Structures are given as structure tokens and as C-alpha cells.
Amino acid sequence: MRIKNRPTWLDYLDIMHGKLCESEQLNLADFDNFIKANSFAHSFFQHSIPFVYLLNYRTGLYVNMSENFAGYESGCFLNEGINHTLQIHQRDHLRLFNQEIFPDRLEFLKSIPTSTHKDYVFSYNTAVKNRKGEDEHYLQRNSFLSDEVGNLIYSMGILINITHYNDKNTVFQTIDKIDPEGLSSCETIYKKAYFINEEDRFFSKREKEVLLWMAEGLSSKMIAEKMFVSEHTIISHRRNMQDKTNTPNATALISFALKKSII
């Protein structure tokens, strides 16, 4: 659901279309830190070659794009720009990014100095339709280069195919801060879960049962004994509930459940 006064991704692209940059020239070398911070992808994900893109937000065109992304040649993106991305972006994932994920990014970027925008890496999992019409799932990591007044001008990103490893119904967004002293490492400062299916936002019957025992003060091991399951299963239920509610710990989770009259 779109929240009033929060521009969507497509709204923002329309606003930025043809807008002049406040600075005469933006230094694309400022993306060097992003590239170095993601250098792990080229060595670690050798089984799935990462794809790299550079998108100009003022024109909606790609300045550069790796070959053969999701079965499409780079020319499809370079010639058609964002329109081609919109055509192949899986509908539900596009809606989620457009109405929820991107507005959250804008709010975060507005809270920090414009000069530091390039020092943050945004990650989330998404899906596109490949040339055969099949869904392919990717982990996308990107960084922004903004002008002096905070307008997003360029987005540089890297996409890694995670089709065989992805939970198809949950999307996670994280924000990492690049370590200026050790560019190969990032510190995660933000994490939020989004849900393709609205019903996945709510707790299952089993999760509510775990939550009730948690509210009684029982540990995961004690709850496991009560429910005749493994402790690992209980820990998994707790993590799932924290992801659904974006709460950092058990205390916050129980507080959320009480405020929402879930228990």
C-alpha cells in the first residue's frame, strides 16, 4: 500500500527526468569504494557471474550494463533504458520495490549528509522474468551518487543470481556502511523484511504458540520440550517472527505482540 507523501520509485524517476545536476560534473570515480566493497562477489560467486549496471536517474538510461542478464543482451537495456527493466521485472516484486522499499531508501538518505550517500550500500532480493518467461531471483546491491542538494543522479549496482537459494515470498532490504579504512568490509546498520503475500505478515498458529510460551518467560530449550520439537525449530520460529515485525530481540517482539493484541 502506498503511503501518502512518500514518492514511489517511478514517481522519483519522473521527477528527476531531465533535471539538471547542481554540480557541473559528478565524479564517477566516487563509486570506487562501492566496487572495492563488492569485490568479494567476483571471487566468491564464481558459479554465478555477477552482473553490473550504471543507471542515470535523470535520463532513465543505463550508461553501462553487463552482457546477457536474464538471457537479454546489454543492448536491450542500453537502448530501452528503464522501460526494459519495467517490462521484465516480476510484477509483485516491482510493486514492492516501487511502493515500499524505494521510499524507505529515500527516507534514510534524507537523514544523512548528501556527501555520504556514496558510502552506503543498499541490498535486497528481487525477481525478473528471463527471456524464456521464467522467474529468476537476484540479490541486488547498489550505491547512489547524489548532487549537492541530495538528488539521486547515478545508481551503480551489482546483481547475483540466487534463484536456487531464495525464499520466494519474503524480501529483505539491508543498508551497509562502507568501512573507509577497510573497503572490503561493510557494517550492516539496517534490516527490514517485506512480504510478497499480505498473509505472510501475520503469525502462523505455531508461531503464536511459541510466542505465548515466550511471554511466559520460557527459553527456547524449554519451549522445545513443551512442544516436542527441536530447539533449532523454536529458534527458527522466533527469527521468523522478528523478521515479520522488524523487531531486534525477544522483548521487543513480545511488546509488539501485546500492543497489536496478537497475544
ChimeraX attribute file (.defattr): number of C-alpha atoms within 10 A of each C-alpha:
attribute: neighborCount
match mode: 1-to-1
recipient: residues
	/A:1	7
	/A:2	13
	/A:3	10
	/A:4	6
	/A:5	7
	/A:6	16
	/A:7	19
	/A:8	22
	/A:9	20
	/A:10	15
	/A:11	12
	/A:12	19
	/A:13	18
	/A:14	15
	/A:15	14
	/A:16	19
	/A:17	13
	/A:18	12
	/A:19	13
	/A:20	12
	/A:21	17
	/A:22	13
	/A:23	11
	/A:24	8
	/A:25	8
	/A:26	15
	/A:27	9
	/A:28	11
	/A:29	9
	/A:30	13
	/A:31	20
	/A:32	12
	/A:33	20
	/A:34	25
	/A:35	20
	/A:36	14
	/A:37	21
	/A:38	21
	/A:39	14
	/A:40	12
	/A:41	17
	/A:42	14
	/A:43	11
	/A:44	10
	/A:45	12
	/A:46	9
	/A:47	9
	/A:48	13
	/A:49	15
	/A:50	20
	/A:51	20
	/A:52	19
	/A:53	19
	/A:54	20
	/A:55	22
	/A:56	21
	/A:57	24
	/A:58	20
	/A:59	18
	/A:60	18
	/A:61	18
	/A:62	22
	/A:63	16
	/A:64	16
	/A:65	21
	/A:66	17
	/A:67	16
	/A:68	12
	/A:69	19
	/A:70	20
	/A:71	11
	/A:72	15
	/A:73	13
	/A:74	16
	/A:75	15
	/A:76	17
	/A:77	23
	/A:78	17
	/A:79	13
	/A:80	13
	/A:81	18
	/A:82	20
	/A:83	14
	/A:84	15
	/A:85	15
	/A:86	13
	/A:87	12
	/A:88	18
	/A:89	19
	/A:90	19
	/A:91	13
	/A:92	15
	/A:93	20
	/A:94	20
	/A:95	17
	/A:96	19
	/A:97	21
	/A:98	18
	/A:99	19
	/A:100	19
	/A:101	22
	/A:102	19
	/A:103	20
	/A:104	16
	/A:105	16
	/A:106	18
	/A:107	11
	/A:108	13
	/A:109	19
	/A:110	12
	/A:111	8
	/A:112	11
	/A:113	11
	/A:114	17
	/A:115	13
	/A:116	13
	/A:117	20
	/A:118	22
	/A:119	20
	/A:120	22
	/A:121	24
	/A:122	19
	/A:123	20
	/A:124	21
	/A:125	23
	/A:126	28
	/A:127	24
	/A:128	21
	/A:129	18
	/A:130	17
	/A:131	12
	/A:132	8
	/A:133	10
	/A:134	12
	/A:135	17
	/A:136	18
	/A:137	24
	/A:138	23
	/A:139	20
	/A:140	22
	/A:141	22
	/A:142	23
	/A:143	24
	/A:144	25
	/A:145	24
	/A:146	23
	/A:147	19
	/A:148	14
	/A:149	12
	/A:150	17
	/A:151	23
	/A:152	22
	/A:153	19
	/A:154	24
	/A:155	18
	/A:156	24
	/A:157	24
	/A:158	22
	/A:159	24
	/A:160	19
	/A:161	23
	/A:162	17
	/A:163	16
	/A:164	10
	/A:165	9
	/A:166	16
	/A:167	12
	/A:168	14
	/A:169	13
	/A:170	18
	/A:171	21
	/A:172	17
	/A:173	22
	/A:174	17
	/A:175	22
	/A:176	19
	/A:177	20
	/A:178	22
	/A:179	15
	/A:180	12
	/A:181	7
	/A:182	11
	/A:183	17
	/A:184	16
	/A:185	17
	/A:186	19
	/A:187	12
	/A:188	14
	/A:189	10
	/A:190	12
	/A:191	17
	/A:192	18
	/A:193	18
	/A:194	23
	/A:195	17
	/A:196	15
	/A:197	10
	/A:198	9
	/A:199	9
	/A:200	13
	/A:201	16
	/A:202	13
	/A:203	18
	/A:204	13
	/A:205	9
	/A:206	11
	/A:207	16
	/A:208	17
	/A:209	14
	/A:210	22
	/A:211	25
	/A:212	16
	/A:213	17
	/A:214	19
	/A:215	17
	/A:216	8
	/A:217	12
	/A:218	15
	/A:219	14
	/A:220	21
	/A:221	15
	/A:222	15
	/A:223	22
	/A:224	19
	/A:225	12
	/A:226	12
	/A:227	14
	/A:228	9
	/A:229	12
	/A:230	13
	/A:231	17
	/A:232	12
	/A:233	13
	/A:234	23
	/A:235	17
	/A:236	13
	/A:237	20
	/A:238	20
	/A:239	18
	/A:240	15
	/A:241	25
	/A:242	20
	/A:243	19
	/A:244	19
	/A:245	19
	/A:246	17
	/A:247	18
	/A:248	12
	/A:249	12
	/A:250	16
	/A:251	13
	/A:252	14
	/A:253	23
	/A:254	20
	/A:255	14
	/A:256	17
	/A:257	19
	/A:258	12
	/A:259	10
	/A:260	9
	/A:261	8
	/A:262	13
	/A:263	14
